[in-house]
Amino acid sequence: MEKKKAQVPLVCHGHSRPIVDLFYSPITPDGFFLISASKDGKPMLRNGETGDWIGTFEGHKGAVWGACLDTPALRAATASADFSARVWDALTGDELHSFEHKHIVRTCAFSESTTSLLTGGSEKVLRIFDLVRPDAAPTEIDGSPGAVRTAVWLHSDQTLLSSCSDTGGVRVWDVRTKTIVRNLETKSPCTSVEASRDGRYITTADGNSVKFWDANHFGLVKCYTMSESIESASLEPFRGKFIAGGDDMWVRLFDFYTGNEIECNKGHHGPVHCVRFSPGGESYASGSEDGTIRIWHTVEMMGDDCEGPNNANWIGGSKAGVVEVMQKVEGFHINVDPLVEEKTEKGIRQ
């Protein structure tokens, strides 16, 4: 059998230090966009399809740990080690607001309504800034058991998710009461938390496992164990695929329902810190310690002959994990179509 050719990604240069966060905008009338955060302190905006550089947001005095775009991709926000979170005009690159903190800011996120900005970091406090009244004092949510690593909006801005740098689990917060209502338990600190675009799943990466949780009932739906430490994972719910990257410098594409590896991509020269699917799912981006962003095409066929560790070694017991998890959430109602149910059942029986 002819060996499958290795995929050649689009390679985006420009950063001089490691890439630590990536964020795709939704599809807009002008296309979609990709923003990157780097330890070089210079977040960059790119065309999400081609990877072409559009501009650099200048002004931070330290590493930028997080970056995001609002829904219409008209504003960008960044979280930095210079103790600030900043909001930028994504069309001109001008700074619109600077929100000062007392310690390193690790993460930021626009609300679905685009009227609020969520931040978190080493202060162990979540803050919500009103972008309509940027001079007003932010809403502060105390009670995080550790420094905040990631923070995500959920349920039309009624719920927050956060993880800590040194403590396992994902906290589920009620925005109205400012209290923790659930804790999604993990053995290791979650380095990546993502709410899927269809609103049905929460994807987390902790240690060497990738977990998928029901976003409404918060039950664990699937858990896949990898052979290497995973720092980031992303789900494409409409195509039934997820990607993962970590210490071994590879970016791998998997079938969501069975855990089978579809493709493994080599190219980075350092650990992969972040991976994200494009809004249409036709491609995905990875950011690495090597300072580059690589954009990969989402293949549709199985790649059993892909280069690198074989599937059994990489997946490492994922099938048993799927069966166990599906039993745990029996009784939760997760809306799926018959085709999805059939695929899931086949994956469990294999």
Disulfide bonds with the S-S distance in Angstrom:
none
